Amino acid sequence: MPKTSERLLMLLSLLQARPEWPGGLLAERLAVSPRTVRRDVDRLRALGYPITAIKGPAGGYRLDAGARLPPLLFDDEQAVALAIALRTAAASGAGIGEAAARALHTVRQVMPQRLRHRIDAVEAVAIGSTVAQPVDTATLLAVSNAVRAHEVLRFDYRSAPVPRRVEPHHLVTWRGRWYLVGWDLDRDDWRIFRADRITPRTPTGPRFTPRELPADSVAAFVTARFRGADGSAGSGSAGSGDWPCQGQVILDLPAAEVAPYAYGGLVEEIDPRRCRLTLGSWSWVGLASTVGLFDADIEVVGPPELAAAFATLARRYAAAGA
């Protein structure tokens, strides 16, 4: 039979694993008598764990929420996931940074060394929303390790026919997705990669001396790139960016009414009632959808792909309306 302290930890872990446990099943899992289970439950209650007895033919127990927070027990994967979430929250600017940092410090202090090494490898800069698109934990850890060690990262990218070689600079979150910011050695330029499309290769490449981003901060760089700018300090024009799809329309709205909602686009006044909007996006249909958010008549200036995207949307909306 395990020692009392070990048995209490085992009992607590079982109670956290499912909503309710029959008393007999708990006794079987712990290899003790039902009477010993009752005594152990009383010991946990004395420590502050709100355990409720379930009435019925077999009886049982349930771990409820209490008036205060008792000590918690996590398995390895839960502990790593919690630490990653706290690190991201601390950098999110959501008003909980100090509390998240203190919570992360508390969790890290009680972790075994093997888990400390894993969470210390994760460094993320949070930009905008931090509810990220699901990414394999092993991928995040591999990218984070390469960022911290200043080692060239080799990986397969879903949309690329050949492996990429990148000097990883930052791991960021932006509007629900994880991204890697790095210097692409084959293209000799800064690039942003979606982490959920990355499959790291091993081993990593040689160490490198980090380059300086062409912006005041990684947040400014990523924000400018996703707006369509080149990421350099002071640039903000949508017409000079790296968007794969850029188009121009004329809206029957005053420029002052369009500018606050132009999503980083360039707005030019034509007359007091009309304006020209230059905007970029990842796809033509996405660009047409963004322009369609304005409640106004639209004239497509170009290119023809944008006009075709509006026609595609018109067919879809007509079918939806039918």
Steps between C-alpha positions, in 0.01 A plus 500: 500500500638847417587736782222733615652806329547315170149358524349844557671633188377201301146552633510871415624425148215252447238745628626765258493260206122450479183664643395216734652181640317204660655429840563136418683587177721748685586235758586258220721750317684589821518137622349590837173441683192729463554601862852622419361699206253671736782592739715632214210710371464651849874582498467678164198695628707615795759631252233710329384276215117521465416131448131414497366155587256365243203311639377183337525121512875499440582849625781710365689827504525819293757783512306829494600864474559657840510843660881507482760354266671191646824352366458346152658200337596491131651237278801593282303605191251705704785680676675586172172617342425719803846655492474580128159661553630708792807613305280612210255672736784687669597649162150564371441848642159386621539659844598174671869500414632541856266236644579258216875550551468431875289191431757375249778551756302303761431212261860489381638489856330168578572335164761227460806600300392308188184714475676826582727443201197454273312810607813719510539427129169667421525873446216672319405854419122544502357747249125550496286200590675215681246227430730329256422254224589153630865418432684183593682556829813331365509753215474796738775358718728433202452852363546656844820304560642622169404861582667486840811317379539720188516192280391483138164324481440255216140405438247383245231759426160390379484741206867465397636229266844497667618524865560848642811626682424786735678694773214503754452835671168491688200277562184710508123471515281716282120488479469139607806347330864428584765640266877475464682821407839431346761575237455269200851400393392383154299813422731742679208680665282509810204263492206407724395133513187345645611259772219253431650449152853434630649153541846541656794295377780370718769577571487878491757696304801701621484783751463856368528858621145643518422776252309814592140516386423787260258645757497638854352176637379159388143619563549798268661278237225236500220755515649691207554183294143383555376845406696472179796723586863391470551502876757778513460781748263765385347303213126460499383516141289208386614550144865415570454170680552130449133396486456235228175669392467878475216688340335838468137605514297818510244522780201733510596613847698796633866424569458599864239228549711229333841574651431377858390160364742459211698214665832669427405589143569827322201734466502789251228762474349542150229747597299569819281192436743246349842355571751256352604205722819301437509184707685168528401153614608135489243413229286677242175375651622608843580846361157528338335388825686768695398774259142371513483585870453865400131584449549680170502458123833364373687561175795268437803685365712187471638250449264263314552231765325722753201547272483122453506454878201732537317292237581184698364654817188620317423143391556366850285767664224452242499127569495561874211742463302246297 
